[in-house]
């Protein structure tokens, strides 16, 4: 739910901002290009500083910063048309988005076994990138019916609602258990046999284990073990002798 709301807000911002910037903020091509560049610079700064931010503030606070940055990115255009304020909010949204992406992918790779990483990434992409066109459509309908500024305000409220599941699911003990080898819910080489003793004592929330570990325990998902495999032998078909003469002088003697 959290990832879906955040990606829907990104799709809504990218869809409505060109019209908002040209008609409401009255920006030209150079100013609008500068605004998008600042958004990208924020993402670059977030990717470069995520390690130090995790050490100083903790992984949970850094991930929570994405909710604050995305909410600011949606709320500031609803309050003001000042280019500096909107650009600052875009920088915060881009930086916090990079902080969330790096940490979320790292946590997922620690919790999900290698055999299920492909399926996990597919489902994650479905609920993330798949929410962007939905956010685009909803933003268009809201902007047409209520106006562009109220549409930005409603999406900022959606991000505020996502704080509730974040505080319940993304907890400090759950993140600590994800990086603790003794309490890792899933082994890295497969999931047919799981150490459910340590998992039962782990403070990680049940929802994290139910999505992956429960499916493996009941054999709902059978991972394919990769290893050295022999290619099937291809039968060799003997070549048939060619019928007829290959050359015009074939079969003639040298005397002739």
N, C-alpha and C positions, 0 to 999 in steps of 0.2 A: 504493500500500500504506500509506504513512504517513497520508494523509488518511483512508483507510478505517478504520484502527485508531483514530485520534483520534475520529472521529465515532461509531464503535461504542461507545467508552468514554463519550461524552456521552449517547448513548441509554441505556446501561446505568445510568449515575448517575441520570438523571432518572426512570428506571423504578423503581429500587429504593430511592432515597432517601426517598420518602414513607413506605414501610413501615418502613425502618430508623430513621427519625427518630421515628416514633410508638411503635414497639414496643421498640426497643433503646435509643435515646437518651431515650425517654419525653418527647418535646417536645409542647407544645401547639400550637394553631393560630397563636398569636402568635409563638412561637419559630421554628416552621417557616417562617412567612412572612418573618421576619427573615433566616433562612438563605438563602432564595431571593433576597431583596432584595440581600443582600451579593454573591451571585453576579452579579446584574445590574450592581451598582455596579462590580465588578471589570471587567466588559466595557466599561463606559463609560470608566473610567480608562485602560484599554488603548487604546481608540480615540482618546482625547485626547492620549496621550503617545507614540504609535507613531513619529511623525516625529522627536521629540527622542531617543527610544531608538535609532532607527536611526543617527542621527548620532553618538551617544556610544559605542554598543556594536558597531555594525555589523549589517547586515541578517541575516546568518547566525546570529549569537548571539541576536538577538531572535526569530527563528523557532524556534531550538532551545529557547527558553524555554517554548514551548508544550508540548513534550514533558515538561519538568520540571513545569510547572504541572498538566497533565493527570494525570501520574503521582502528584503529591501529592494531587490531588483524589480519586483512587481509593485511594491507600494509607492516608491518614489515617483514614478510617472503619474500615479493617481493624485499626488499631492502638489507637484510643481512641474513646470516646463523648463526649468533652468538647466542648461546643458551641463554645467559642472556637477550638479547634484545627480542628474541621470547617469552621467558618465561614471561618477564615483560608485553609484549603486551597481552599474554594470561591471565595474572592476571587482567589487565585492562578490557579485554573483559568479563571475568567471573563476575567481580564486577559490571560493568555497566549493564550487563544483569540482574542481580538480582535487581538492582535499578529500572530498567524499569518494570520488571515483577510485583513487589510489588505495584508500583504506578499505573500501568495500570489496575491491577485487582481492586484496591481500587476505582479508578475513575469509572470503569464500574459498580461496585456494587452500587455506589451512583446515577448513571444515569438510570440504568435499574431497572424496578420494579421486585418484587420477582417472579411474575407469568411468567416473560420472561427470567429469569436468565439462565434457562436450555438451551433455544434456543440461547440466546446470547453467552453462553460459547461454544455451538456446532459450531456456525458460526466462532467464534474467533479461536477455535482450528483448524477448517478447513483451514483458511487462514494462520495460524501460523505453526502448525506441518505439514500441507499438503504441505507447501512450502519447507520443508527441503529435501525431496527426489528430488524435482525439482532442487534445488540448487546443490544437489549432482550430478545429471546427467549433468547439465550445466557445472559444474566445471570439470567433467571428460572429456567432449568434448573439452573444452578450453585447458585443460592441455595436451591433446593428440595432438591437432592441433598447439598450440602456445608455449607450455611449462608450467611448473608449476609456475614459477615466474610471467610471464605475466598473468596467470589465477588469481593469488592472486591480482595482480594490478587491473585487471578489476573489480573484486568484491569490492575492495576498492573504485573504482569509482562509483559503484552502490550505495554504502552507502552514498557517497557525494551527489548524486542526491536526496536521500530521505530527505535531509535537507530542500528542498523547500516545500514539503507538510507539514513537521513538523512545520515550521515557520508559515504556513497559518492556520493550523487546531489546533494545540496544543498551544493555546495562554494563556497568563496570565488571562485575564478576563474569558475565557471559563473554566479554571480550578477552578477559584474562584467561578463561578456560579455553578459548579458541587457540591461544598460543602456548598452552601448557601441554607438553607431550604426554604427561601422565593422565590428563583428562581429555585427550583428543577423542572426539566422538567416533571418528572413522579412521581406519588405517589407510595408509597411502597406497598400498598395493592391491586393494580390493575391499569388498564389503560383504562377503559371504559369511565371515565369522567376525563378530564385533565384540569388543571387551565391554559388555554391558555392566559389569561391576563398577568400574570407574565412572561410567556415564551416569549411572544412577546417583552417585554421590556428587556429580558435578553441579555447580550452581548455575550452569547455563540454562536458559529458558527451554521449556519443552518444545516450543514451536520450532526452534532451530533443529532439534534432533528428529522431530516428527516428519519433517519434509524429506529427509534423506536417510537417516538411520532406520526409521521405521519401515520405509519401503524396502530397504535391503534385508532387514530381519525377516520380513514376510515373503522374501523372494519375489517381490513385485517387479524388481528391476534386477536383471542379471548382467553384470558388467562383462564385457569381453576382455579377456586377458591377452595382452599383446606379448608376443615372444617370437623366437625364431620359428618360422614356418617354411615348409617346403612347397614350392610351386607345383601344381599338377603337371604330370608328364604329358606332353603332347605327342600323340602317335605320329611316327614318321611314315609318310605315304611314299612308296617307291615311285620313281619317275617312270612313266611309260616310254618305250622307245618311239622315237619320232617316225611317223609313217612318211614314205616318199623320200626322195633324194634332197639333200640340203643344197647341193650345188648342181649346176647344169651339167658339169663334166664328171660327176660322181659315177663310178661304175665303169668308166672307159679305161682301157689299158693305155699304157704309155706309148705303145707302138702306133696307136691310132691318133 
